[in-house]
Amino acid sequence: MTATPSAPGDGLVRAGAIVFVVGAVATLITFAPLFLGTDPFPPVAYAVCMLMGVGFMISGAGVLRSIAAQRRTAKAVAQ
């Protein structure tokens, strides 16, 4: 099996996915008291849920960086 070289933006996409998953797990944990009938978590716990959006934006930045690198490569080959 051959390893493919890492393209620009791959690291951002991976990091964004990890941050997104952390935010998704925090969201599930934050909603648990609603179904279990226990006391809600403090507001800081709800702030951690915002990591889903942050992770999505980080991944989007990685995709845009990858697109820009591919455009530069295609433009260089065409000339």
PyMOL commands that set and color helices and strands:
alter all, ss='L'
color gray80, all
select helices_A, chain A and resi 10-36+43-48+51-78
alter helices_A, ss='H'
color red, helices_A
deselect
rebuild
show_as cartoon
